[in-house]
C-alpha cells in the first residue's frame, strides 16, 4: 500500500517535472548532486507547545542524509544491475565476487562500526538480488543453455517480456513481489552499454529499501531520524513460521485441506461411477498444492538448477532468498492467501453443498431441530449470509422460497441449479494471471471478497474499494462514515438518509444488532468505545462535517482525523491483521477447501446412514445429477419431521464444538482491538506491530 502511495507521488512528480521522474534525478535534486556535501544541511526538530501557545524546541538533530534519502538502497540496486549486465548469466563478476564472499548473516551489528555495517548491508542486498533475478530468469536461462529442451535456444535477453503477465508469466516461480522482480530482471538483462539510471523509478528504490529494512530490523538494526542508528538483540522470530502454518498446520494447513478434498472428490466420483465427475478439480488441486509448496517459502536455488549458478547464500543458508527476507515471506504469504481465497470461493460457488448446508442449518435452527448454535455455521452465515440468502436476511419461514431464489431453481423438483452451467474453465498453468482469472470469473452466490483480495484487485489502493464491499467492522469503513459526517453513536439505529449502507455480514452478533438487509447496524456502547480507542477518537468527539482537506494523505478528499499517509497505513494495518488473524472477520485465514470437504462428508454420512428415511432414499436413488439439491429441496419443504430431526442430529454430531479456528491456517486469532486469544491464553495486542514483539505477524 505504501508502494502504491509512492507510485502516485512518482506520477505527480513526472507530470510536474517532465524528464525528471527517475530516482537518480530526484536524489541529485535533493542532495544538490553530492550527498556528502548535503550532510549537515538537513535537520529534524522536536518542539512542544506551552499552555499559552509558546513553542519551545526540545530536540534538534542532524539527520543522516544518505539513510533518509534511501541513497544506499539505490546505489546497491544500481551496483547489482551494472554487475549483472556484464555477463547476464546470473554469476557475479570476479571483482564483485571478491566483495560478496565471506558474508556472515549472524554478525553482531552492535559491535561493528558504520563503515562495516554499511558494507555488510550492501553485500546482503546484492547477494539477495542475484538470487531473486536468477530465480525469475531461470525459465529463460535454462532454455538458453539447452537444459529443458535438449537444444540451446536463442533469446535476445533485452527483448524478452519478463513481466508476470507476459508469455513466460504462466510459469510460477515466486509468490510475492513479482512486479518488482520482473522490473529489476528487465533492467538487469539489458546490455552493459545501456544506462539504466533513468529507468530506476522511486517505487523501485522504495521497495528495495523495504526489503533491506525488513532484514536489518530482524538483525536488530533500526534507523530513526531522531534517535539515529539503534541496535538491539536480533529477533528470534522464525520468518517462515506463518508460511509453515499455512502449508502444514496439522489437520488444518492447505496441504492437509487439499489432500482431504481430493480424497472426498475421488470417492464421490467412484460412488457415482463417473470418472469425469470433478475432473477439472481433481486435476487442478495437485497443481495448486505444488505451486504453494515449491514456490512459497522455498527457493529452487536451494536444490540447484542445472546449468545455473548456486544460491549466493549457499555457504550459510541455501534458502536465504526467503529465510533472509521477512519482506518476501510476508508479501508471498499475502499473495498465496489471496489466491487460495479466490480459488475457495470459486469452488464453493460451483458446488451445491456449501449453499445447501447453510440453508439447511438455518432452517433447522429456526425450527428447533438444532437446539444450540454451532460456531462454524454461525460464522459462515456471518461471512456470507448477505449473499447466500436473497435480500441478505436469514429467513425464519418460507425456507423453500428462499432456497429457490438463492439457487435459481426453476422447478422445485427439477433440481437443476442454474449456477452449475457457468463456464467451467480449468484453472491451470496455461492462465498467465491465475489470480485475475479467479477474481474475475463470475460468481452467483459467494461474491464476498476478503480485504486482502479487495486490495489486490485495486492494486493496493483502498480508496478504490467500493463502500458496499468493505466489512462493516473495518476501521476503514468507520472512517468513511465519519468522513461523510455520519458516525454511528451508541444506541443509534439509523445514520440518516445519506448514510453509507455497509455490508453487515462481518459484524459480530454480540456487539452489533443487525437489522433488515441494507439497514444500518446498531452499535453497542462497548463496541463504540473500543473503536474510538483504537482510532484515538476523544470520548467527547461529536459528529459533523469534515473540518477540511486531508493533510498529506493520498486517500480521499476529507479526513476528520487529519491522518497523514503514515497514520492512514497504521490505521488500515488493523483491518489487514483482522482479515488474517482477527477474531471477527478473518476471511483470508479460513481453509474453504477443508470446509467444502467437511460439508461433503456430512452429506455422505446422511446418505449412507439415512437410507431408512424415504426422502433420503428417494433422493439418492432418483438418478438426479445433483441428488443433494433434491434432498435439500425436500427438507426445506418441512413436510417430514423424521427427516428434519435426522438432519439436525447428523449436522450437530459432525460439527461438535468446532468454530472458525478449527478451519484456520493459523493457530491463533487476535482481538484486534484488545486481546489475542490462543491455546496459551490471552495476550495483549501490540498496536505498533500487530502482535507481541517476539511473535510478529509475518505479513506485517
Helices and strands as residue ranges (DSSP letters): H 2-16, H 23-31, H 35-38, E 43-49, E 55-62, H 65-68, H 71-84, H 94-100, G 109-111, H 114-144, G 157-159, G 167-170, H 178-188, G 197-199, H 202-218, E 221-224, E 228-231, H 241-248, H 254-271, H 279-294, G 300-302, H 320-323, H 326-350, H 353-367, H 375-388, H 399-407, G 418-421, H 434-440, H 451-457, G 462-464, G 467-469, H 475-483, E 512-513, E 522-523, H 525-535, H 565-581, G 587-589, H 592-609, H 614-621, H 627-636, H 641-655, G 660-663, E 669-670, E 675-677, E 683-684
